[in-house]
Amino acid sequence: MTILDKNKIENLLKNVTDKYLEKDIVSSGAVENIDINNDQVIINILLMYPAKSYHQILTDEIINVLNKSGFKNVKVNIRTKIVQYSTQKEVNALPGVKNTIAIASGKGGVGKSTTAVNIALALQAEGAKIAILDADIYGPSQ
């Protein structure tokens, strides 16, 4: 039986790379907490970007790394927290809106609406809350 030691577990987690940040999950700050409860290891991960489809892949990788080192009873909890990025100093953020993505072009018919919808659907599929505003004053299509 492997001795349950937080430092050993943390060192093992340095071998798990976040494929989107290209850093290990410890140095990227994703490991929020490591709890040892009797013979169970509970690892809480906090991702700062929407990645719902990545949760199971990351969970499996963490469990696999720990299982190889003798930790058999491992539970991984992953949650996501989307942070609000700062705006220009003289610009106030929209109330209730964390982040804004603008899709723009001076020419019509180049796929702005299609691009906006596809980005919105992709972000929603990854767990982000989204809304679309079509601000085309000549011919909104959304």
Stockholm file with secondary structure:
# STOCKHOLM 1.0

chainA/1-142         MTILDKNKIENLLKNVTDKYLEKDIVSSGAVENIDINNDQVIINILLMYPAKSYHQILTDEIINVLNKSGFKNVKVNIRTKIVQYSTQKEVNALPGVKNTIAIASGKGGVGKSTTAVNIALALQAEGAKIAILDADIYGPSQ
#=GR chainA/1-142 SS CCCCCHHHHHHHHTTCEETTTTEETTTTTCEEEEEEETTEEEEEEEESSCCGGGHHHHHHHHHHHHHHTTCCSEEEEEEECCCCCCCCTTSCCCTTCCCCCCCCCSSSSSSHHHHHHHHHHHHHHTTCCCCCCCCCSSCCCC
#=GC SS_cons         CCCCCHHHHHHHHTTCEETTTTEETTTTTCEEEEEEETTEEEEEEEESSCCGGGHHHHHHHHHHHHHHTTCCSEEEEEEECCCCCCCCTTSCCCTTCCCCCCCCCSSSSSSHHHHHHHHHHHHHHTTCCCCCCCCCSSCCCC
//
